[in-house]
């Protein structure tokens, strides 16, 4: 008899998250914040003394989303903050790798996203319009990151992500912080948004 492959991960909270069948009760914000604070964007190919983490990126995307969708309800701002939350267990794969892996990656991401959303009072699937708005904020963030810390020229970043409107990004800077600091900032922002929903 073939040995069954393990498809779950033990979290620092003690939870056991089944990656193939995730349930909301096995998801804790502390695990998400911790994991995302240690996952590097751009495969770690960024300038600075600390990696630019997915947690830091998520904070930036939420701030950009709030500027782009003036008056957005806190629940959709929370969805923006959590847009990359599954990466706390599956890591941040760059787009070329996602394309090579194929649709299985997307299915895994969708299952984790649904469980995370339900855990924090969001619909399992957010409305397509809101998803597009979050994706637009994500692209602005990618442009900022590419040009400020990932070594892209403005022309190169524009080709891949579109040019960011300077009015949207004014006063928002790419910040590189120690994982413990960004973990605390992510957890605090999550708490503040959750309290408003």
N, C-alpha and C positions, 0 to 999 in steps of 0.2 A: 504494500500500500504506500502510495506517494505521500510524503510529508506535506502538510498544508502550509503555504507561505503565510507568514504573519503580515497582516494588513492593518495593524493598529499601532498607535504610538502612545506611550505613557507620557503624560504631561507633568510638569512640575507641581501642579495643583493636586496630583494624584489621580486625575481623570484618565481614563483609557479611551482615546478617540479612535473609533473604527473609521478608517479612511474610505472604505467602500460603502459603508452605511452609517454616516455620521448622524448623531442625534443631538438636538439642542441641549439636552441635559448634561452632555459631556463637554460643553464649551464654556470656558471662563475667560473673561476679559483680561485677567492677569496673564494667562497663558498666551493669549493673542499678542498683548503688548510686549511681553518678554521675547517671544519668538520674532516678531517683526522688528524689534529694536536690534536684533542680532543678524538679520538677513540684509545683505548688502545689495543695493540696486546696482545696475550696470556691471554685474559680475565683479564688483569691487574695484573697477577701473575708473576711479574718481580721485581728484586731487584732495589733499587734506590729511590730517592726522587720524581721523576716524573714518570708517566707511560711511557712506550716505545710506542710511537704512530705509527700509520700506515703511517703518513707523514714521520717520521724518517726512518721507514722501507723502504718506497718507494725510498727515497734518497739513501739508502744503496744498494738496488737492482739495481738502475740505475748505480751506480758506479761499482758494480760487473759486470753487463752486459757489460759495456764499457771495462773492463779488459778481459772478456771472449770472446768477439766478437770484436777483435781489428779492428779499422777502421769502426765500425758500423755507418751507417748514423745517423745524428741527429734525424731524424723522428722516428727511431726505439729506440733510447735512450729516446725520449719523450714517446714512447709507454711503455717502461720499467718503467719510472717514474710514469705513469698513470695506471700501471697494476692493482692496487687495488683501483682506484679512485671511483668506485661505492660505496665503503664502507663509503663514506662521508654521505650517506643517509641510507644505509642498515646495517651499522656496520660491525665489523669484527667477523664473526662467526668462531669458531674453527672447524676443519675438522669433528670431530665426530658429531657436531650439524648439519653441512651441510648435512651429510649423512642421519641423522634422518629426516631432513626437506624434502629431496628428490629433484626431478628434477625441481620443481617450483623455488627453490632458484637460480639454475643455469640459468633458463630462464630469471628471473628478472635481474640477474647480466649481462647477455648477452645484454639485451635491453639497460640497462644503459651504458654499455661499448661502444656499437655502437654509441649512442648519444654523449658521451664524445669524442670519437675518431673523429667523423665528425665535432664536434664543433672546434677542434683544428687542423683540416686539415689532419687527418690520415684516412686511409680506415676504414670503419665500422668494418670490420673483418681483422685482420692483418694476414699475411701469416703464415701457420702452422709452418714453420721452425723458424721464428722469435718468435712465441709464445713459442715454445719448448726452445729456447735459453733464453727467459725471465724467463720461469719456472725453468730452470737450475740455473739461478742467484738467483731466489727466494728461491730455496732449499739451496744454499750456505748461503744465509742470514739467513734462518731458523736455520741452524746448528750453525752459529755464535751466534744468539740470544739465542737458547736453552742452549748452553754451557756457555755463558757469563752472561746471566741475568735471565734465566728462570728455573734454577735449575736442568737441565738435566745433567747426566753424559755423557762423550764423547761416551761411548759404546751405551747408549740409543739414543743419538742424531744421531749417525751413522746408527743405525737400522732404524730410521724413515726418515732421510733426506739424508743419505749418508755422507761420510767424506769430509770435505772441504779441497781443496788443499791449504796448507799454503801460497804458492806463490800468490794465488788469493786474499787472505785476508790480506796480509802483509800491515801494515800501515792503515788499515781500522778498526776502533774501534767502538763499540756500544756506542752511545752517548745518554744521557738522558738530554733533555733540556725542559725549560718551553714551553708550547704550543705556546705562542706568538713568541718565537725565531724559533721554527721549522716551524711554519706557514710562517714566513718571508723567511726562507731558501728554503722551498718548492716552494713558489711563485717566488722567484728569479731564482731558477734552471729552473722552467718551462719557465719563460721569456727568459732565455738565450738559452735554447734548441729551443724554438719556433722561436726565431730570426734567428737561423741557418738553419731552415727547408725551 
